[in-house]
Amino acid sequence: MPIKFLPASSFNDRHGLFVALVGGTNSGKSFSALRLARGIAGPKGRIAAADTEGGRLLHLKRDFDFDILLMDPPHHPAQYAEVAEAAEVAGYDALLFDSFSMEWRGVGGVLDQMDSELERAVRRAEAKAREKGWNFDEDRARNANKMAASIKPKMAHKLMVNSLLARRIPIIFSIRGEMTLDPDTKKEKFKAATAPGFLFEVTVSFRLASDRRGIIDLSDPSSYKMEGIHRGMFRDGDQLSEEHGAQLAAWARGEVHGQPSAGAGPDIAAQVFEEAAAAARQGRDAFAAWWNGPGKESAPGTDTSKRVLVNPRRPELQAMVEAAENPTGPAANDDDFPGTLPGRAEG
């Protein structure tokens, strides 16, 4: 076909967008990843979610609207490439892998394949030694074959990465992390359960705080990847929300950060908060009526409950209620706050 270059400014469709969220158990990875996916896809966009952990995402079906694929072992890298391509062909607006760590350390994943390759190589060496009448040293055989055993599995991972990079559909990778002992410094270090270097293949990667669900943790510069413009979107201590996803989607379309596109929908989270604030300023009874009234299960224009949307700004609402009830007196006790904000187990 003829080769023709076009001005980059003439492209206003979606460019590649890949986000990696890393967090330990109960850091809110799954919940936060779905919030991010909703922001990227838009209020009416379709979300595809590939669940690699036995259907744990189904616990969140009351909070979000998404289509799910249960990915069973073996977790060969090629399977992940096929899923991403299928989601793109099907016209989904965002894809979530939860958890992507299974591609690396799950049954049939890269590390498992390396172990299997090594075991086969050692058994072949043992059979040859028996045939030749040689002494067989298993430890020596393992050390001699370890590098060769990693070649095919690592190549499969690289082919998967190349395939993912060719996709146009936004992809979110929810990745498990844990504290491990650094062999060089002999100190504990938080490590993502994925291939070394993968977090630098994506557009944006960052960690969620271990003690505060869904909170962005940028305290360790080595734990995240962000270009300059993304640093303005993701700030240390922020609650990850749909707004972050919407900003990323706008950036991926080539729009100026902070300027909504023509026809873009309103900031649903901001609208819901303003409604909550108006009720809170009228006192506890008015706010309780809002809290328990229509929309508590699903806020208008979104697939997320209004309680979830106001969760990051709970202290502000509490202060408004207290000020309305006690304009000149001491603050009321938080135990009287109407309702209970979402606190279900999040992966």
Beta strands, then each sheet from edge to edge (+ up, - down):
strand 1: 18-23
strand 2: 47-51
strand 3: 67-70
strand 4: 94-98
strand 5: 171-181
strand 6: 188-192
strand 7: 204-208
strand 8: 216-217
sheet 1: 3+ 2+ 4+ 5+ 1+ 7+ 8-
sheet 2: 3+ 2+ 4+ 5+ 6-
end
